């Protein structure tokens, strides 16, 4: 398995459609040309309870509200930075 940069793949596809780049093969060549990403760069974080119904991402500080509930958010990723939420801070 080779993790690739999806944004770069989209850019390559758009250039191919516009005729700015050419490939000898087929559309799979676009995937082969796409750079590999380092999956270790994935951000990880936790939902930190600020009090009441407010929680923040430990990776970027983005604050969300659980709309009146004091329960930990069920979101698995921060909508601001994309960090994967591991567990609640104690």
Backbone as CSV, one residue per row, in Angstrom:
resi,resn,N_x,N_y,N_z,CA_x,CA_y,CA_z,C_x,C_y,C_z
1,UNK,0.844,-1.177,0.000,0.000,0.000,0.000,0.889,1.240,0.000
2,UNK,0.472,2.255,-0.749,1.222,3.494,-0.850,0.257,4.653,-0.632
3,UNK,0.294,5.309,0.535,-0.596,6.458,0.763,-0.173,7.624,-0.128
4,UNK,-1.152,8.231,-0.805,-0.842,9.316,-1.736,-1.541,10.602,-1.323
5,UNK,-1.065,11.696,-1.866,-1.625,13.023,-1.617,-2.836,13.218,-2.527
6,UNK,-4.029,13.129,-1.963,-5.259,13.236,-2.756,-5.393,14.606,-3.405
7,UNK,-4.955,15.658,-2.728,-5.026,17.001,-3.314,-4.149,17.095,-4.556
8,UNK,-2.976,16.504,-4.485,-2.072,16.502,-5.640,-2.659,15.675,-6.778
9,UNK,-3.306,14.567,-6.448,-3.944,13.739,-7.470,-5.034,14.525,-8.195
10,UNK,-5.833,15.276,-7.455,-6.873,16.109,-8.075,-6.257,17.144,-9.005
11,UNK,-5.156,17.749,-8.573,-4.473,18.749,-9.402,-3.926,18.112,-10.678
12,UNK,-3.314,16.938,-10.557,-2.818,16.229,-11.737,-3.963,15.887,-12.683
13,UNK,-5.077,15.431,-12.137,-6.245,15.093,-12.956,-6.744,16.314,-13.719
14,UNK,-6.850,17.450,-13.020,-7.318,18.676,-13.671,-6.374,19.106,-14.792
15,UNK,-5.070,19.021,-14.564,-4.096,19.367,-15.600,-4.205,18.415,-16.789
16,UNK,-4.447,17.131,-16.510,-4.601,16.138,-17.569,-5.845,16.443,-18.401
17,UNK,-6.955,16.766,-17.740,-8.207,17.078,-18.442,-8.043,18.321,-19.311
18,UNK,-7.318,19.325,-18.796,-7.099,20.562,-19.559,-6.044,20.391,-20.651
19,UNK,-5.405,19.238,-20.712,-4.399,18.980,-21.729,-3.039,19.580,-21.425
20,UNK,-2.820,20.009,-20.172,-1.552,20.623,-19.790,-0.445,19.596,-19.588
21,UNK,-0.827,18.366,-19.279,0.152,17.289,-19.136,-0.367,16.073,-19.893
22,UNK,0.529,15.233,-20.337,0.153,14.035,-21.077,0.835,12.825,-20.444
23,UNK,0.170,11.692,-20.580,0.722,10.431,-20.101,0.653,9.429,-21.233
24,UNK,1.632,8.540,-21.317,1.648,7.527,-22.368,0.619,6.430,-22.106
25,UNK,0.294,6.221,-20.853,-0.613,5.136,-20.493,-2.033,5.617,-20.308
26,UNK,-2.623,5.204,-19.204,-4.016,5.556,-18.918,-4.100,6.344,-17.616
27,UNK,-5.326,6.445,-17.095,-5.514,7.247,-15.883,-4.775,6.704,-14.671
28,UNK,-4.413,5.439,-14.692,-3.657,4.883,-13.570,-2.255,5.498,-13.490
29,UNK,-1.774,6.008,-14.611,-0.487,6.706,-14.587,-0.551,7.948,-13.708
30,UNK,-1.732,8.569,-13.639,-1.903,9.727,-12.753,-1.636,9.329,-11.312
31,UNK,-2.152,8.179,-10.928,-1.958,7.697,-9.557,-0.478,7.390,-9.313
32,UNK,0.160,6.777,-10.307,1.582,6.452,-10.169,2.443,7.708,-10.041
33,UNK,2.047,8.801,-10.680,2.806,10.060,-10.633,2.575,10.831,-9.329
34,UNK,1.537,10.467,-8.602,1.170,11.196,-7.387,2.189,10.927,-6.279
35,UNK,2.617,11.987,-5.570,3.612,11.790,-4.510,3.038,11.028,-3.304
36,UNK,3.897,10.285,-2.667,3.548,9.550,-1.458,3.568,10.513,-0.266
37,UNK,2.629,10.322,0.654,2.607,11.151,1.865,3.116,10.343,3.053
38,UNK,3.581,11.046,4.057,4.061,10.422,5.286,2.884,10.344,6.247
39,UNK,2.372,9.149,6.478,1.201,9.002,7.337,1.510,9.316,8.798
40,UNK,2.766,9.362,9.160,3.127,9.709,10.534,2.772,11.171,10.843
41,UNK,2.512,11.958,9.809,2.175,13.356,10.008,0.737,13.574,10.463
42,UNK,-0.052,12.504,10.537,-1.436,12.644,10.964,-1.486,13.221,12.382
43,UNK,-2.233,14.274,12.540,-2.356,14.893,13.861,-3.263,14.046,14.737
44,UNK,-2.938,14.019,15.981,-3.756,13.315,16.966,-4.060,14.285,18.089
45,UNK,-5.210,14.124,18.679,-5.595,15.007,19.762,-6.640,14.362,20.641
46,UNK,-7.165,15.165,21.554,-8.223,14.732,22.471,-9.202,15.888,22.609
47,UNK,-10.423,15.562,22.964,-11.371,16.610,23.327,-11.115,16.969,24.786
48,UNK,-10.801,18.218,25.040,-10.538,18.711,26.390,-11.765,19.489,26.847
49,UNK,-12.311,19.102,28.000,-13.514,19.734,28.518,-13.170,21.095,29.111
50,UNK,-13.784,22.130,28.585,-13.541,23.486,29.075,-14.529,23.890,30.157
51,UNK,-15.584,23.115,30.294,-16.640,23.427,31.247,-17.962,23.582,30.509
52,UNK,-19.032,23.262,31.217,-20.341,23.354,30.577,-20.402,22.442,29.371
53,UNK,-20.838,23.000,28.247,-20.949,22.200,27.030,-19.850,22.522,26.013
54,UNK,-18.758,23.140,26.486,-17.669,23.507,25.579,-16.481,22.555,25.700
55,UNK,-15.967,22.168,24.543,-14.826,21.271,24.444,-13.873,21.848,23.419
56,UNK,-12.573,21.584,23.589,-11.628,22.073,22.588,-10.693,20.952,22.163
57,UNK,-10.202,21.091,20.938,-9.235,20.158,20.369,-7.871,20.443,21.003
58,UNK,-7.225,19.413,21.534,-5.920,19.608,22.160,-4.827,19.899,21.139
59,UNK,-5.077,19.598,19.874,-4.066,19.823,18.835,-4.050,21.264,18.343
60,UNK,-5.236,21.888,18.229,-5.273,23.234,17.651,-6.034,24.257,18.487
61,UNK,-6.765,23.797,19.503,-7.506,24.722,20.356,-8.889,25.084,19.848
62,UNK,-9.325,24.484,18.736,-10.653,24.761,18.188,-11.718,24.351,19.197
63,UNK,-12.662,25.241,19.451,-13.703,25.011,20.463,-15.007,24.619,19.782
64,UNK,-15.640,23.568,20.332,-16.960,23.171,19.861,-17.903,23.108,21.052
65,UNK,-19.183,23.119,20.755,-20.207,23.015,21.780,-20.985,21.731,21.560
66,UNK,-21.347,21.076,22.665,-22.169,19.870,22.566,-23.641,20.211,22.777
67,UNK,-23.981,21.493,22.566,-25.371,21.957,22.550,-26.134,21.590,23.823
68,UNK,-25.612,22.007,24.951,-26.306,21.814,26.214,-25.938,20.539,26.951
69,UNK,-25.325,19.595,26.282,-24.929,18.345,26.917,-23.492,18.464,27.420
70,UNK,-23.231,17.888,28.571,-21.862,17.893,29.091,-21.102,16.652,28.638
71,UNK,-21.750,15.799,27.853,-21.108,14.579,27.372,-19.983,14.898,26.397
72,UNK,-18.980,14.045,26.388,-17.854,14.192,25.473,-18.371,14.158,24.032
73,UNK,-17.809,15.004,23.166,-18.235,14.986,21.760,-18.012,13.621,21.118
74,UNK,-18.888,13.268,20.202,-18.767,11.982,19.509,-17.970,12.104,18.216
75,UNK,-17.596,13.323,17.850,-16.827,13.513,16.619,-15.469,12.844,16.749
76,UNK,-15.105,12.087,15.729,-13.839,11.342,15.751,-12.668,12.184,15.250
77,UNK,-12.965,13.312,14.571,-11.932,14.188,14.037,-12.284,15.637,14.317
78,UNK,-11.268,16.466,14.497,-11.475,17.898,14.662,-11.840,18.474,13.297
79,UNK,-12.918,19.238,13.248,-13.339,19.804,11.964,-12.445,20.955,11.517
80,UNK,-11.616,21.481,12.398,-10.720,22.588,12.049,-9.373,22.103,11.515
81,UNK,-8.698,21.216,12.269,-7.340,20.796,11.876,-7.263,19.361,11.375
82,UNK,-8.335,18.583,11.539,-8.343,17.207,11.063,-7.719,16.199,12.005
83,UNK,-7.326,16.633,13.207,-6.701,15.715,14.160,-7.670,14.595,14.531
84,UNK,-7.136,13.382,14.643,-7.937,12.241,15.073,-8.034,12.282,16.587
85,UNK,-9.240,12.248,17.081,-9.459,12.313,18.529,-9.249,10.945,19.153
86,UNK,-8.308,10.872,20.080,-7.942,9.602,20.701,-8.793,9.303,21.933
87,UNK,-8.689,10.150,22.930,-9.443,9.924,24.166,-9.564,11.257,24.903
88,UNK,-10.479,11.290,25.836,-10.706,12.511,26.606,-9.548,12.761,27.566
89,UNK,-9.169,14.026,27.692,-8.139,14.400,28.666,-8.717,14.235,30.070
90,UNK,-7.905,13.785,30.993,-8.363,13.594,32.388,-8.073,14.820,33.199
